[in-house]
Amino acid sequence: MTNLPQGWEVKTLGSIGFFIRGVSYKKEQLLSIKDEKSVYLLRANNIQNELILDDLQIIPKELAVDKIIQNNDILFAMSSGSKHIVGKNILLNDLNDFTFGAFCGLFRINNLNISYKFLAFYLKSSFYKNYILNISKGSNINNLRFADLENLQIPLPPLKEQERIVGILDFAFSKIDENIKKAKENLANIDELMQSALQKAFNPLNDNTKENYQLPQSWEWKSLGEISNLIQNGFAASKNNEIPSGYVHLRTHNISMDGSLKFDTLIRIKEEFIKEKQSFIERNDILFNNTNSTELVGKTALVTQNYNYAFSNHLTKIKLKNQYNSKLVVFYFVLLLKNKYFEKICHQWIGQSGINIDKLKKIQIPLPPLQEQEQIAKHLDFVFEKAKALKELYTKELKDYEELKQFLLDKAFKGEL
């Protein structure tokens, strides 16, 4: 670090404090009830943008001797199954009877000339994040060593200047966080609006019956099997069959949660593996995600034009009869996904869930005459397009607010704030 203001110095993290290793324990030592002889245990997944106090474990206090969390300790995620969690950290305060697990490390400052909050802000900066990235570059190991963190260099002004900078950042971040909260609320409101529009469209009489609720005159319940000419799964293609410039093979990630196809990441395979009947999709076809993690099974997308694309065995192609509107059926499946219907009917096994063609055919769909189907689909299309534009706007706002935070942190630790 160069060109720091006069009076600033660079110290390593290891020179201003020390690390404490987390508690190791056995599964049978976990307790179900907290009492005076036990402590709560924090793990790596509790460290997010804020401290998440869900899913806490409880262990005997005797296992956590000299490992009880104190005010102004900083907890680090040292190891995790998820690489993006490793290195995350949080300043801790007001925790009574808390310790931390073996996949975490606790840093305790022992230098009176260091502001805890100044250090905590630095550990959220791009300087720190880039340091962690460089340590883990080219490595598939999702863990950090204390030695790695102890060598982290920190630009430090005198204590009064640290406190001045903390005051500015505290005020600015509180205002930014207020705006972030509003943007997130707006996004949640948009999701509720979309859900409400779908609910009203497919249950116009607002009947509270859970299944096969009452429909308006001229509407009727139809099974997917009744209204389809074709329901066909795709075919599997292993990683060994993938090539950079081959034939497109659509996968589950190509289906969005809102009923559309995504082409940002395309997998291509050798043409000799193409199976003729499963090597194309046409306008108004429906692609249904038949196998995925439980919460994602049932993602459904409308095909809006002809593509010479194959599709995975985890996708099912559906062709409707002419008197039924594909877009409307996709919207109904989006509603079912939001209502967790597919989670209830899917077959679950280790790591995955699925819905086979027989079960898919039996799904009941509320349908008006074709002309009304087209009107409802057009209305929902309008609502979803407006909602999508607003979601993009608020999502960009959230990104801008996070970038503003990083800009302020960058200025702060260059001595320019």
C-alpha positions in Angstrom: 0.0 0.0 0.0 1.5 3.3 -1.1 0.5 7.0 -1.1 -1.2 6.9 2.2 -1.7 10.3 4.0 0.9 11.4 6.5 0.5 9.8 9.9 -1.0 6.6 8.5 0.8 3.3 8.8 0.3 -0.3 7.6 0.0 -3.1 10.0 -0.8 -6.8 9.5 -3.9 -8.2 11.1 -1.8 -10.6 13.1 0.0 -7.7 14.8 -3.1 -6.1 16.3 -4.8 -9.1 17.7 -5.1 -12.9 17.7 -7.2 -15.7 16.5 -9.1 -18.3 18.5 -10.0 -21.7 17.0 -13.6 -22.8 17.0 -15.2 -25.6 19.1 -15.1 -29.2 17.9 -18.0 -31.4 19.1 -19.7 -34.6 18.3 -23.3 -34.9 17.1 -24.3 -36.8 20.2 -23.1 -33.8 22.3 -25.7 -31.5 20.8 -28.5 -30.4 23.2 -32.1 -29.6 22.5 -32.7 -27.0 25.3 -30.5 -24.1 26.4 -29.8 -23.8 30.2 -27.1 -22.2 32.4 -24.7 -25.1 31.7 -24.9 -24.7 27.9 -24.1 -22.2 25.2 -25.3 -21.3 21.7 -23.0 -22.2 18.9 -22.5 -20.0 15.7 -21.5 -21.6 12.5 -20.3 -20.3 9.1 -23.8 -20.2 7.6 -24.8 -17.7 10.4 -22.4 -15.2 8.8 -24.2 -13.3 6.1 -24.5 -9.5 5.5 -25.8 -9.5 9.0 -25.7 -12.1 11.7 -28.4 -14.8 11.2 -29.6 -16.3 14.4 -31.7 -19.0 12.9 -30.8 -22.7 13.2 -28.6 -22.3 16.3 -27.0 -25.3 17.9 -26.6 -25.8 21.6 -23.6 -27.5 23.2 -22.4 -28.0 26.8 -20.5 -24.9 28.1 -17.6 -27.2 29.2 -16.7 -27.7 25.5 -16.3 -24.0 25.0 -13.8 -23.1 27.7 -11.9 -19.9 26.6 -14.0 -19.8 23.5 -16.9 -17.6 24.7 -17.7 -14.7 22.4 -17.0 -11.2 23.8 -18.2 -7.8 22.6 -16.2 -6.5 19.5 -14.9 -9.9 18.5 -14.9 -10.6 14.8 -16.1 -14.0 13.6 -14.7 -15.4 10.3 -16.0 -18.2 8.2 -12.8 -20.2 7.8 -14.3 -23.3 6.0 -17.5 -24.0 4.2 -19.0 -26.2 1.5 -19.7 -23.0 -0.4 -16.6 -21.0 -1.6 -18.4 -17.7 -1.5 -19.0 -18.0 2.3 -15.3 -18.6 3.1 -13.8 -15.3 4.4 -17.1 -13.7 5.3 -16.9 -12.0 8.7 -19.0 -10.0 11.1 -18.4 -7.8 14.1 -20.2 -9.3 17.2 -21.9 -7.5 20.0 -24.5 -8.1 22.7 -24.4 -11.9 22.5 -24.8 -13.7 25.8 -23.6 -17.3 26.1 -22.4 -17.8 22.6 -19.5 -19.7 21.2 -18.5 -20.8 17.6 -17.9 -23.9 15.7 -14.7 -25.4 14.3 -15.3 -24.1 10.8 -15.1 -20.6 12.1 -12.3 -18.5 13.6 -12.7 -15.6 16.1 -10.4 -12.6 15.9 -9.9 -10.5 19.1 -8.2 -7.1 18.9 -5.6 -6.5 21.7 -4.4 -3.1 20.5 -6.1 -0.1 22.2 -5.2 2.2 19.2 -7.5 0.3 16.9 -11.2 1.1 16.4 -13.2 -2.2 16.2 -15.6 -0.6 13.7 -12.8 0.7 11.5 -11.4 -2.8 11.2 -14.9 -4.2 10.6 -15.4 -1.8 7.7 -12.0 -2.7 6.2 -13.0 -6.3 6.3 -16.0 -5.4 4.1 -13.9 -3.5 1.5 -12.8 -4.6 -2.0 -9.2 -4.6 -0.6 -10.1 -7.4 1.7 -12.2 -9.3 -0.8 -9.5 -9.1 -3.4 -7.0 -10.4 -0.9 -9.2 -13.4 -0.2 -9.7 -14.0 -3.9 -5.9 -14.0 -4.5 -5.4 -16.5 -1.7 -8.0 -18.9 -3.1 -7.2 -18.5 -6.8 -6.7 -21.8 -8.5 -7.7 -23.7 -5.4 -10.7 -25.9 -5.0 -10.2 -26.0 -1.3 -12.9 -24.1 0.5 -11.0 -23.0 3.6 -8.6 -20.4 5.0 -5.7 -20.6 7.4 -5.2 -18.2 10.3 -1.8 -17.5 8.8 -3.4 -16.3 5.6 -5.5 -13.8 7.5 -2.8 -12.8 9.9 -0.7 -11.5 6.9 -3.5 -9.2 5.7 -2.2 -5.6 5.5 -4.4 -2.9 7.0 -3.9 0.9 6.4 -4.3 2.6 9.8 -4.5 6.3 10.6 -4.3 7.6 14.2 -7.2 6.5 16.4 -9.0 9.9 16.2 -8.9 9.7 12.4 -10.2 6.1 12.5 -13.1 7.3 14.6 -13.8 10.2 12.3 -13.9 7.9 9.3 -16.1 5.4 11.1 -18.6 8.3 11.9 -18.8 9.2 8.2 -19.2 5.6 7.1 -21.8 4.8 9.8 -24.0 7.7 8.8 -23.6 7.1 5.0 -24.2 3.3 5.4 -27.3 3.9 7.5 -28.9 6.0 4.8 -27.9 3.6 2.1 -29.3 0.7 4.1 -32.6 2.5 4.4 -32.8 2.8 0.6 -31.8 -0.9 0.2 -34.6 -1.9 2.6 -37.1 0.2 0.5 -35.9 -1.4 -2.7 -36.2 -4.9 -1.3 -39.7 -4.1 -0.1 -40.6 -2.9 -3.5 -39.3 -6.1 -5.0 -41.4 -8.1 -2.6 -44.4 -6.0 -3.4 -43.9 -6.7 -7.1 -43.8 -10.5 -6.4 -47.0 -10.2 -4.4 -48.6 -8.3 -7.3 -47.6 -11.0 -9.8 -48.9 -13.7 -7.4 -52.2 -11.8 -7.0 -52.7 -11.3 -10.7 -52.2 -15.0 -11.3 -54.5 -16.0 -8.5 -57.3 -13.7 -9.8 -56.8 -14.9 -13.4 -57.2 -18.6 -12.6 -59.6 -18.4 -9.7 -61.9 -15.6 -10.8 -64.7 -16.6 -8.3 -62.2 -16.5 -5.4 -63.3 -19.9 -4.2 -61.3 -21.0 -1.2 -61.5 -24.8 -2.0 -58.0 -26.1 -2.2 -58.4 -28.4 -5.3 -60.8 -28.2 -8.2 -62.4 -25.0 -6.9 -65.6 -23.6 -8.4 -65.1 -22.1 -11.9 -67.2 -19.6 -13.9 -69.8 -20.9 -16.3 -68.2 -22.1 -19.6 -64.9 -22.8 -17.7 -63.9 -26.4 -17.0 -61.1 -28.4 -15.4 -59.0 -30.3 -17.9 -56.0 -32.6 -17.2 -52.7 -31.8 -19.1 -53.0 -35.2 -20.7 -56.4 -34.3 -22.1 -55.3 -31.0 -23.7 -51.9 -32.3 -25.1 -50.9 -33.9 -28.4 -47.4 -34.7 -27.2 -45.6 -35.0 -23.8 -42.0 -36.1 -24.3 -38.8 -36.1 -22.2 -35.4 -35.1 -23.7 -32.3 -37.2 -23.5 -29.2 -37.3 -21.3 -25.7 -36.1 -22.5 -22.8 -36.5 -20.1 -20.0 -33.9 -19.6 -17.8 -36.1 -21.9 -20.1 -35.3 -24.8 -19.9 -31.5 -24.5 -17.9 -29.5 -27.0 -17.5 -25.7 -27.5 -19.3 -25.4 -30.9 -21.7 -28.3 -31.1 -25.4 -28.7 -31.1 -27.3 -26.8 -28.3 -28.6 -29.0 -25.6 -31.0 -27.1 -23.2 -30.7 -27.8 -19.5 -32.6 -26.9 -16.4 -30.8 -23.6 -15.9 -32.2 -22.5 -19.3 -35.7 -22.2 -17.7 -36.5 -19.2 -15.6 -38.8 -18.9 -12.6 -41.2 -16.6 -14.5 -42.1 -18.7 -17.5 -39.4 -17.8 -20.0 -36.3 -19.4 -21.6 -32.8 -18.1 -20.8 -30.0 -18.4 -23.3 -27.2 -16.8 -21.3 -25.4 -20.2 -20.7 -25.7 -22.7 -23.5 -24.3 -26.3 -23.3 -23.4 -27.8 -26.7 -22.9 -31.5 -27.5 -21.5 -33.6 -30.3 -24.0 -33.9 -33.2 -23.8 -37.7 -33.3 -25.6 -37.9 -30.0 -28.6 -35.9 -31.3 -31.8 -37.9 -31.2 -34.1 -36.7 -34.1 -37.4 -36.4 -32.2 -35.7 -34.6 -29.3 -33.5 -32.3 -31.3 -35.9 -29.3 -31.9 -38.4 -27.2 -30.1 -41.1 -25.1 -31.9 -43.1 -22.0 -31.2 -45.8 -22.5 -28.6 -44.1 -25.7 -27.2 -43.8 -25.8 -23.4 -40.7 -27.0 -21.6 -41.2 -28.4 -18.1 -38.4 -29.0 -15.7 -39.2 -32.5 -14.5 -36.1 -33.1 -12.3 -34.2 -30.6 -10.0 -33.9 -29.7 -6.4 -37.3 -29.8 -4.7 -38.0 -26.1 -4.8 -37.1 -25.8 -8.5 -39.0 -28.8 -9.9 -41.8 -27.5 -12.1 -40.1 -24.5 -13.6 -41.9 -24.1 -16.9 -41.1 -22.0 -20.0 -42.9 -21.0 -23.2 -41.0 -21.5 -26.5 -41.6 -18.3 -28.5 -40.0 -19.3 -31.8 -38.6 -22.4 -33.6 -35.1 -23.6 -32.4 -33.0 -26.4 -33.6 -32.1 -27.2 -30.0 -32.1 -30.5 -28.2 -33.1 -30.7 -24.6 -32.1 -32.7 -21.5 -33.9 -35.7 -20.0 -34.6 -33.4 -17.1 -36.9 -31.4 -19.4 -40.2 -32.4 -20.8 -41.6 -31.0 -24.1 -45.4 -30.5 -24.2 -47.4 -29.7 -27.3 -51.0 -28.6 -26.7 -53.9 -29.2 -29.0 -54.9 -26.2 -31.1 -57.9 -25.1 -29.0 -55.6 -24.4 -26.0 -53.4 -21.5 -25.4 -49.8 -22.5 -24.4 -48.9 -19.2 -22.8 -51.9 -19.4 -20.5 -50.9 -22.9 -19.4 -47.4 -21.7 -18.7 -48.8 -18.9 -16.5 -50.8 -21.5 -14.6 -47.7 -23.6 -14.0 -45.9 -20.5 -12.8 -48.7 -20.0 -10.3 -48.4 -23.7 -9.2 -44.7 -23.2 -8.7 -45.2 -20.1 -6.6 -47.8 -22.0 -4.5 -45.3 -24.9 -4.0 -47.7 -27.3 -5.6 -44.9 -29.2 -7.4 -43.0 -29.6 -4.1 -46.1 -31.5 -2.8 -46.5 -33.9 -5.7 -42.9 -34.6 -6.7 -41.1 -37.8 -5.9 -38.0 -37.1 -3.7 -34.7 -39.0 -3.4 -31.2 -38.0 -2.3 -30.4 -34.6 -3.6 -33.1 -34.4 -6.2 -36.8 -34.5 -6.8 -38.9 -35.3 -9.9 -42.3 -35.5 -11.6 -42.7 -38.2 -14.2 -44.9 -38.0 -17.3 -47.8 -40.0 -15.8 -48.0 -37.6 -12.9 -47.6 -34.6 -15.2 -50.5 -35.7 -17.4 -52.8 -35.8 -14.4 -52.3 -32.1 -13.4 -55.7 -30.3 -13.5 -55.9 -26.9 -15.2 -58.8 -24.4 -15.1 -59.6 -23.4 -18.6 -62.1 -21.0 -20.2 -63.0 -21.0 -24.0 -60.1 -20.3 -26.3 -61.0 -16.6 -26.9 -61.0 -15.9 -23.2 -57.8 -17.9 -22.7 -56.1 -15.6 -25.2 -57.5 -12.5 -23.4 -56.3 -13.6 -20.0 -52.9 -14.6 -21.4 -52.5 -11.2 -23.0 -53.5 -9.4 -19.7 -51.0 -11.5 -17.7 -48.3 -10.9 -20.3 -48.8 -7.2 -19.8 -48.6 -7.5 -16.0 -45.5 -9.6 -16.1 -43.7 -7.3 -18.6 -44.4 -4.3 -16.4 -43.4 -6.2 -13.3 -40.2 -7.4 -15.0 -39.2 -3.9 -15.9 -39.8 -2.7 -12.3 -37.8 -5.7 -10.9 -34.9 -4.9 -13.2 -35.0 -1.2 -12.0 -35.0 -2.1 -8.3 -32.4 -4.8 -8.8 -30.2 -2.3 -10.5 -30.8 0.1 -7.6 -29.6 -2.6 -5.1 -26.5 -3.1 -7.2 -25.8 0.6 -7.3 -26.2 0.9 -3.6 -23.7 -1.9 -3.0 -21.3 -0.2 -5.4 -21.7 3.1 -3.6 -20.8 1.3 -0.3 -17.6 -0.1 -2.0 -16.8 3.4 -3.4 -17.0 4.9 0.0 -14.9 2.2 1.6 -12.3 2.5 -1.2 -12.1 6.3 -0.5 -11.9 5.7 3.2 -9.0 3.3 3.2 -7.0 5.4 0.7 -7.3 8.3 3.2 -9.5 10.3 0.8 -12.7 10.5 2.8 
